[in-house]
Amino acid sequence: MAALAWLLIPLVAGIVAGLWGSWANRTRKIRGDGPELDGYARFREAMEKSHSRT
């Protein structure tokens, strides 16, 4: 009976981890690459301006 209890601990932990993972992922919103690409474009423009002055 004690061996069964030791086997149930990882099983319950796995179930809890699966439930937590699905709960944590439900609040994640899908976001496009737009803001990151805009920031990169501004960075490139700033670097080009600094190189053109020298």
N, C-alpha and C positions, 0 to 999 in steps of 0.2 A: 504494500500500500504506500510506503514511503517513496518507493521508486516512481510510482504513478504521480505522486505530488511533485516530484522533481521534474518530471516530464511536462506537467501542466504549466509550470512557471514559464518556460520559453514560449509555449503555445499562447498563453494569455498575453505575454509581452509582445509577441508578433501581431496578435489581433489588435492590441492597443496601439501599436506603432502604425499599423495600417489605417486604423480609424483616425489617428492624429494626422497622418499624411494626407488623407483625403480631405480632412477639415482644413488643414493649412493651405492646401492647394485651391480650395473653393473660393477664397477671397482674392486670389491673384487675378488681376485684370490683364487681358492681352493688350499689349501696347506695341505699336509699330516702331520702326526705326527712325521716324521723322525727326523727333527732337535731337536724337544723337547725331544724325546726319547734318542737321542744321548747325549744331555746335561745331562739328568738324569742318564744315564749310567756312564758318566764321574764323576758326583757327587757321585754316589755310590762307584765307584772305589777309589775316593779320601777319602771318609769316611772310607772305609775298610782299606786303607793304614794307616790312622791316628790311628785307633784302634789297628792295629797289632803291632805298635811300642811301645805301653804302656804295 
